[in-house]
Amino acid sequence: ETYPDEIAGFGISAYLGSGQIYKNSDKYANVDATGTTKEELEHMKIKILRGRNLTKQDMKKEKRVCVVSDTMASYYFGSEDPIGQQIIYSGSDGYSYEFTVVGVYEYNAAIFGKQDTTIPEKDRSTTMYIPVTTANKLNHSETTNGYTYISVLLKTGADQKQAETDIQSFFADKYAKNEKWQATTYNMSSDMGIINTVINVVTVAISFIAAISLIVGGVGVMNIMLVSVTERTREIGIRKSLGAKTSSITTQFLAESAILTAIGGILGICLGLLGAYGICAILSSSMGSVIEPGVKASTILGATFFSCAVGIFFGIYPARKAAKLSPIEALRRN
């Protein structure tokens, strides 16, 4: 409310604990109860399939409501409508609380990570979201009571540096008389700047290596085409004596050079795709989250056309040399 033009909401997380929702041997679910805010779920791109999201009223009144995953709802409630149902959450700390289901979200492996497939699907634990104020009130652990980190979600177009200054000023004025209290702000854009710098340096280095590789490969193609011209001298002589134009001879060898490099480019693209998917598969299994390579059709087409262009460029000299051969001299050679 103090900075309505800058702040869209707050992303707060308070972990209540892991536990189980149990009714009988066939009707149970393992969940991780996590307190959060409406804005945090929206920022995480959590898709609500049924019911509603958490609201500010839930936060203010510390309501015992929850948003559960679609996988948990399908196993626990079956064909019943989960919205409005009462569930009893029994935590590992020995306390039990009753919650009302107000929403069902879509479980997305890209957000929550790859689940342990060694555990039966019904027994896998999913996150149950409750109001962060409720989680903080019900938390009996002194070490986790309160909020250590609060993410401030800014509105689109807001000045990040100005918002950071305003937030620091707000807390400095509010707790000016409390010497033991301190608030610091952390802006991820500074890290992004460092990451972008590193990526740019790596991109330049890779581009330099790729340029050298292209030159070496192009020279190799040119040498192959020169050998081809030498071996096919009589063929060129016969074609020219039969009336073949210089342009047709040039076009023939340029086309061969372009096809040769295009085949090499396609093989390189296939190897690159295999490598990308292989690396992503290894990272996904080690990190427990689904990582997919960003492959665009435009990039593949561009790489293919570029390979052809390299072949044409380095095939110009052999093609011109073939086109300039004298028919009489070409026919004399064995």
C-alpha positions in Angstrom: 0.0 0.0 0.0 2.9 2.3 0.6 4.3 1.9 -3.0 1.3 0.9 -5.1 3.0 1.9 -8.4 6.0 -0.3 -7.7 5.1 -3.4 -5.7 2.7 -6.0 -7.1 2.9 -8.4 -4.1 5.1 -10.4 -1.8 6.5 -13.9 -2.3 6.8 -15.4 1.2 7.4 -19.0 2.0 7.1 -20.7 5.5 7.5 -24.4 5.6 5.1 -26.1 8.1 6.4 -29.6 7.6 5.9 -32.9 6.0 3.0 -35.1 7.0 0.0 -37.1 5.9 -3.7 -36.7 5.2 -5.2 -40.0 6.3 -8.8 -41.4 6.5 -8.3 -45.1 6.0 -5.9 -47.6 4.4 -7.2 -46.7 0.9 -7.7 -43.0 1.4 -4.5 -41.2 2.3 -1.9 -38.8 0.8 1.6 -37.7 1.7 2.0 -33.9 1.6 4.5 -31.1 2.3 2.6 -28.3 4.0 4.0 -25.0 2.8 2.8 -21.5 3.7 2.8 -19.0 0.8 1.0 -16.1 -0.7 -1.3 -15.6 -3.7 1.3 -13.6 -5.5 4.0 -16.2 -5.0 1.9 -18.9 -6.6 1.2 -16.6 -9.5 4.9 -15.8 -9.8 5.7 -19.5 -9.9 3.2 -20.0 -12.7 1.1 -22.4 -10.7 -2.0 -23.3 -12.7 -5.2 -23.6 -10.8 -7.4 -26.3 -12.4 -10.4 -26.2 -10.0 -11.6 -23.9 -7.3 -9.5 -20.8 -6.5 -6.1 -19.5 -5.4 -5.2 -18.3 -1.9 -6.5 -14.8 -1.3 -5.4 -11.8 0.9 -8.4 -12.5 3.1 -7.0 -15.9 3.8 -3.8 -14.3 4.9 -5.4 -11.6 7.1 -7.8 -14.0 8.9 -5.2 -16.8 9.0 -7.7 -19.2 7.5 -7.1 -22.9 7.5 -7.6 -23.4 3.8 -5.4 -25.2 1.3 -4.6 -25.7 -2.4 -3.6 -29.3 -3.2 -2.2 -30.9 -6.3 -4.3 -32.7 -9.0 -2.4 -35.9 -8.4 -3.1 -35.9 -4.7 -6.8 -35.0 -5.3 -7.3 -37.8 -7.8 -5.9 -40.5 -5.4 -7.4 -39.1 -2.2 -10.8 -37.9 -3.3 -11.3 -40.1 -6.4 -14.4 -39.1 -8.3 -15.6 -36.8 -5.5 -15.3 -33.0 -5.9 -12.4 -31.9 -3.6 -13.5 -28.3 -3.4 -15.0 -27.6 0.0 -13.9 -30.9 1.5 -12.4 -31.1 5.0 -9.1 -32.8 5.4 -7.0 -33.5 8.5 -3.3 -32.9 8.1 -1.1 -34.8 10.6 2.4 -33.4 10.7 5.7 -35.2 11.6 5.9 -32.9 14.6 2.9 -34.8 16.2 0.3 -32.0 15.6 -2.8 -32.3 13.5 -4.8 -29.5 11.9 -8.0 -29.4 9.8 -8.0 -27.6 6.5 -10.6 -26.9 3.8 -9.7 -27.5 0.2 -10.3 -24.4 -1.8 -8.3 -25.1 -4.9 -6.6 -27.8 -7.0 -3.4 -27.0 -9.0 -1.7 -28.8 -11.8 1.4 -30.7 -10.8 4.1 -29.7 -13.3 7.4 -31.6 -13.2 9.2 -28.6 -14.8 8.4 -26.6 -11.7 8.5 -29.1 -8.9 11.2 -31.4 -10.2 11.3 -35.0 -11.2 9.7 -37.3 -8.6 11.3 -40.4 -7.2 10.0 -43.2 -9.5 11.1 -45.9 -7.0 8.2 -44.8 -4.7 4.7 -45.9 -5.8 2.8 -43.0 -7.4 0.1 -43.0 -4.8 2.7 -42.6 -2.0 4.7 -39.8 -3.6 4.6 -36.5 -1.6 3.2 -33.3 -3.2 3.1 -29.8 -1.9 0.0 -28.5 -0.1 -0.2 -24.7 -0.1 -1.7 -22.9 2.9 -1.7 -19.2 3.8 1.7 -18.1 5.0 0.2 -16.4 8.1 -1.5 -19.7 9.0 1.7 -21.7 8.6 3.6 -19.2 10.8 0.9 -19.4 13.5 0.8 -23.2 13.5 4.5 -23.6 13.4 5.8 -24.9 16.8 9.4 -24.8 15.9 11.3 -21.8 17.4 14.0 -22.0 14.7 11.6 -21.6 11.8 9.2 -19.2 13.3 9.0 -15.9 11.4 10.2 -15.0 8.0 13.9 -14.9 7.1 13.4 -14.0 3.4 10.7 -12.1 1.6 10.6 -11.7 -2.1 9.2 -8.4 -3.3 7.4 -8.9 -6.7 7.5 -5.7 -8.7 5.0 -4.5 -11.3 5.9 -4.6 -14.9 7.9 -1.5 -15.9 8.8 -0.6 -12.3 12.3 0.8 -11.7 14.1 -2.0 -9.8 16.8 0.3 -8.3 14.3 2.8 -7.2 12.1 0.1 -5.6 15.2 -1.3 -3.8 16.0 2.2 -2.4 12.4 2.7 -1.3 12.2 -0.6 0.5 15.4 0.0 2.4 14.2 3.5 3.4 10.9 2.1 4.5 12.4 -0.5 6.9 15.1 1.9 8.0 12.5 4.4 9.2 10.2 1.7 10.7 12.8 0.1 12.8 15.1 3.1 13.4 14.9 2.6 17.2 15.6 -1.1 17.1 19.4 -1.5 17.0 19.1 -5.3 16.9 16.9 -5.4 13.8 18.4 -5.1 10.3 16.9 -5.4 6.8 18.9 -5.8 3.7 17.8 -6.0 0.1 19.1 -8.2 -2.7 18.4 -7.6 -6.3 18.8 -10.6 -8.7 19.4 -8.3 -11.6 23.0 -7.8 -10.4 23.6 -11.6 -10.6 21.9 -11.6 -14.0 24.4 -9.0 -15.2 27.3 -11.1 -14.1 25.8 -14.2 -15.7 25.1 -12.3 -18.9 28.8 -11.1 -19.0 30.1 -14.7 -18.5 27.7 -15.9 -21.2 28.8 -13.2 -23.6 32.5 -14.1 -23.0 31.8 -17.8 -23.5 29.8 -16.9 -26.7 32.6 -14.9 -28.1 35.2 -17.7 -27.3 32.9 -20.3 -28.9 32.3 -18.1 -31.9 36.0 -17.6 -32.4 36.6 -21.4 -32.2 33.7 -22.0 -34.6 35.1 -19.4 -37.1 38.5 -21.1 -37.1 36.8 -24.5 -37.6 34.8 -23.1 -40.5 37.9 -21.7 -42.1 39.7 -25.1 -41.7 36.7 -27.0 -43.0 36.3 -24.6 -45.9 39.9 -25.0 -47.0 39.4 -28.7 -46.8 36.3 -28.5 -49.0 38.3 -26.3 -51.4 41.1 -28.9 -51.6 38.7 -31.7 -52.2 37.0 -29.8 -55.0 40.4 -29.0 -56.6 41.3 -32.7 -56.6 37.9 -33.4 -58.1 38.6 -30.8 -60.9 42.0 -32.4 -61.6 40.5 -35.9 -61.8 37.6 -34.8 -64.0 39.6 -32.7 -66.5 38.7 -34.9 -69.5 35.0 -34.8 -68.4 35.1 -31.0 -68.3 36.9 -30.9 -71.7 34.3 -33.2 -73.3 31.4 -31.1 -71.9 32.9 -27.9 -73.1 33.7 -29.3 -76.6 30.0 -30.3 -76.8 28.9 -26.8 -76.1 28.6 -26.5 -72.4 28.8 -22.9 -71.2 31.3 -21.6 -68.7 28.4 -20.7 -66.4 27.0 -24.3 -66.4 30.4 -25.7 -65.5 30.7 -23.2 -62.6 27.2 -23.9 -61.4 27.9 -27.7 -61.5 30.9 -27.5 -59.2 29.4 -24.9 -56.9 26.4 -27.2 -56.5 28.6 -30.1 -55.6 30.5 -28.0 -53.1 27.2 -26.8 -51.5 25.8 -30.3 -51.3 29.0 -31.6 -49.7 29.0 -29.0 -47.0 25.2 -29.3 -46.5 25.6 -33.0 -45.8 28.3 -32.2 -43.3 26.1 -29.5 -41.7 23.2 -31.9 -41.3 25.4 -34.5 -39.7 26.7 -31.8 -37.3 23.2 -30.7 -36.4 22.2 -34.3 -35.7 25.2 -34.8 -33.4 24.5 -31.4 -31.8 20.9 -32.4 -31.0 21.9 -35.8 -29.7 24.5 -34.1 -27.5 22.0 -31.5 -26.2 19.3 -34.0 -25.3 21.9 -36.3 -23.8 23.3 -33.5 -21.5 19.8 -32.4 -20.5 18.9 -36.0 -19.7 22.0 -36.3 -17.4 21.3 -33.0 -15.8 17.6 -33.9 -15.3 18.4 -37.1 -13.6 21.1 -35.6 -11.3 19.2 -32.4 -10.4 15.8 -34.1 -10.1 14.0 -31.6 -12.4 13.1 -31.8 -16.1 15.5 -29.8 -18.2 14.8 -29.6 -22.0 17.1 -28.1 -24.6 15.8 -25.0 -26.5 15.8 -26.1 -30.1 14.2 -23.9 -32.8 13.4 -24.9 -36.4 14.7 -21.5 -37.6 18.1 -22.1 -36.0 18.4 -25.5 -37.7 17.4 -24.1 -41.1 19.8 -21.2 -40.6 22.6 -23.6 -39.8 21.9 -25.7 -42.9 21.8 -22.7 -45.2 25.0 -21.4 -43.6 26.7 -24.7 -44.3 25.7 -24.4 -48.0 26.9 -20.8 -48.1 30.4 -21.9 -46.8 30.5 -24.6 -49.5 29.6 -22.1 -52.2 32.2 -19.6 -50.9 35.1 -22.0 -50.8 34.0 -23.7 -54.0 34.2 -20.5 -56.1 37.9 -20.9 -56.8 37.8 -24.6 -57.9 34.6 -23.9 -59.9 36.2 -21.0 -61.8 39.4 -23.0 -62.4 37.3 -25.8 -63.9 35.3 -23.4 -66.0 38.4 -21.7 -67.4 40.0 -24.9 -68.7 40.6 -25.0 -72.4 38.7 -27.9 -74.1 41.7 -28.8 -76.2 44.2 -28.9 -73.3 41.6 -30.7 -71.1 41.1 -33.4 -73.8 44.9 -33.9 -74.1 45.3 -34.9 -70.4 44.9 -38.5 -69.4 
